[in-house]
């Protein structure tokens, strides 16, 4: 088991081992079985559990799509979506796209100059419920199309706990 006192966004954003970006700095195009499958000097970790295509830490991708970018199916088959981004930590932008049976779905947000802009694409013949960050969880129902919202927004110094 790996333990760290680092904040979750540190594991996401830092380039040193342990982190999700460390393998990228080492040339990875897949998710490794362990943080240090390849050592900083380029040699392979001599341990018995060293895979370069393993889903052990892959749940971060699901978390980035569904929580950070906020793009998630509201029911099986992707006919209905939930868009509910959760900006936080040191992140100032996020984008998730998904090719569904109905076409492209996207959630993209950017925080700049005290404002947040949320852009979404909802595929043809589908609907979505969109909850804007900082709006108290109120959701608006939308149909197929491209939508954009911009409004004043400041990242909190202590983001809310996410599960």
Long-range contacts (C-beta under 8 A, 24 or more apart in sequence): 2-35, 7-89, 8-89, 9-88, 9-89, 9-90, 9-91, 12-60, 12-89, 13-89, 13-90, 13-91, 20-57, 20-60, 28-52, 30-54, 31-55, 31-56, 31-57, 31-58, 31-61, 32-56, 32-57, 64-94, 64-96, 65-96, 65-98, 67-162, 68-94, 68-96, 69-94, 69-95, 69-96, 69-107, 69-108, 69-109, 70-96, 70-107, 70-109, 70-131, 71-96, 71-97, 71-98, 71-105, 71-106, 71-107, 74-128, 74-129, 77-101, 78-102, 78-105, 78-123, 78-126, 79-125, 79-126, 79-127, 80-126, 80-127, 80-128, 80-129, 81-105, 81-122, 81-126, 81-127, 81-128, 81-129, 82-128, 82-129, 82-131, 83-107, 83-118, 83-120, 83-128, 83-129, 83-130, 83-131, 84-129, 84-130, 84-131, 84-139, 85-109, 85-118, 85-133, 86-133, 86-160, 86-162, 87-111, 87-116, 87-133, 87-153, 87-155, 87-159, 88-155, 88-156, 88-159, 88-160, 88-162, 89-159, 92-155, 100-126, 102-126, 109-133, 111-153, 111-155, 114-152, 114-153, 114-154, 115-150, 115-151, 115-152, 115-153, 116-150, 116-151, 116-152, 116-153, 117-148, 117-149, 117-150, 118-148, 118-149, 118-150, 119-146, 119-147, 119-148, 120-146, 120-147, 120-148, 121-145, 121-146, 121-147, 122-146, 122-147
